[in-house]
Amino acid sequence: MQSENPLIADFVKMANAAAGTFAGMTREAREGARERMKEALGGLDFVSREEFDAVKDMAAKAREQAEALETRVALLEAKLATK
């Protein structure tokens, strides 16, 4: 049932406008916060999973090669010591 009282009608219009304004402010605040987070996180140096796995594999291979070289050096040193 709609009221004929202009005071009540004006109050309802003002309340609807305030609710719409509040909803818009909330939406803008959320979008602004999202943009600030993107900018903050964009400046950090994150790597992708693929890049991490590639570097991890390279490090494992380098470690294996270093161990093999240590073994060879130990054998060569042993040969020199026996001469």
BELCOR-V336470 format. One record per run of one state. SS is the DSSP state (a for helix, b for strand, c for the rest). FROM is the first residue (numbers start at 1). TO is the last residue. If there is no record, write none. Layout:
BEGIN
SS_FROM_TO + SS_FROM_TO
END
This chain:
BEGIN
c_1_5 + a_6_42 + c_43_48 + a_49_82 + c_83_83
END
